[in-house]
Amino acid sequence: YNVSLALYYVLVVKYDWKDFQLQKITRYLHAAPIVFGFGLAFGGIPMYDIMGYGCHLLPYNAEFDEGHLWAILVFVVIPLGL
């Protein structure tokens, strides 16, 4: 959401956008972080394991090929690092 807010400020302060111009992109400024957040949240669900007191990452499985590693990085490791 911070990127959307920063873009809003840049458009208003630097490029002098008016309210009628901002109304055209306001829904996108709100929808983009929500869609991105839900995408990361739901994309990582298969890579979590339930424990009695919380969740943790599944251990590395040799059956996973390299195609699954990008999904683990994108949906689990990078968001947890942020």
C-alpha positions, 0 to 999 in steps of 0.5 A: 500500500505504501507504493500506491500512497507514494504514487499518489503523492508524486502525481499530486505534488510533482505532476499537479494532478487534480481530483477528477484525474485521480478518481480514474486511477483511485480504484487501481491504487487500492486494488493493486496492493490488495490483489498482490497481498492476497496473491502472496498469501494464498500462493504460499498456503501449500508450502506451510505445515500446521503445527499445534501452536502455529505454522512453519515452512515445510522441510525441503523435499527431494521430490520438488524439482527446481520449478517449485523452488521459484514458488517457494522463494516468491510466495514464502521466503521473500514475503517473510523477509520483508 
